[in-house]
Every structure is written in structure tokens, then in C-alpha cells.
Amino acid sequence: MLRRMADGFFKPKNRYSLEHLKYLHNLLVRNVVITEGNRQMVIETLRSIAEILIWGDQNDSKVFDVFLEKNMLAYFLKIAEQKAARHIKVQLLQTLSILFENIRNETSIYYLLSNNHVNAIIIHRFDFSDEEELAYYISFLKTLSLKLNAYTIHFFFNEHLKDF
């Protein structure tokens, strides 16, 4: 069921499992700083996280619980804040768009929005001179806007400042 990797931890054979999500979390923890050497692995990790979360939304709610428990969106934000290659930021935006487009459980959407990581990503200064990065940012905002309703709008409204 598990395969030992060169760095000493195990990669589960089943891509759609809690164990695989925990494995991916471990990869993010071990690769918080993006380098040329780990760039492709981080891109694949982000893509795989989206796949598992969408599968979990439809098949096993515990998967999303682990995503929240491990505060994995915080790692997404750490990735966005780095001077990483544009490929990383494009994958991050694509992953978020895929998540918001495909997660159907309303409670899961609330959890994704509730900790302000998404707000921090929205206000992050992406390189809009890069057409691909700009296109994925716009796509992310469009996808996110489709999730807005009377309940989710409150995650974007600052009551104290009476501002969005």
C-alpha cells in the first residue's frame, strides 16, 4: 500500500486517499521555499491537492477536514508571496480556480473563504505584465465570483471599515 521514497517517508499508492493528502502536505512542509530544484514537484503537488479535494468533496468529507486541519491554504499563500517562477503562481491560481469551480459542499466553500487566505491571495501583487499570470488571475476571480451569494459575500466585507 505504501512505497518508501528516497527522503525516508512513504508515498501512498492510492492517489485518492487521506494518506496521499497527508503525503502532499508533507511535501509542501518540506518545500516551503521554492527553488529551481523543487519547482516541478511543487507544481505537481498543487495540482494533486486540487484533484484529491474534489474527489473528497464527492466521496469522503474527511479529506477536506485534513486539508483544513493542516491549514494547507496557508502554504498556498506562502507560495504566492515568494519570488517564485511564474509557472508556480500560474499553477496556484489554476488550482484555486479548479477548487472553487468544483467544490459543491457549501460548508467546504465557507471554510475555504473563512480564514482570509483567499482574500490575501486576491490582494497579492501578481505580475500582471505576464499575460498568462493575468489570465489565470482573472479566471480565478471569475470563478470565485460565481460562488458569491448572500452568505459568502460576508467573507469579503470588512464590517469595521464598511468596505470590501
Order of alpha helices (4+ residues) and beta strands (2+ residues): beta-beta-alpha-alpha-alpha-alpha-alpha-alpha-alpha-alpha
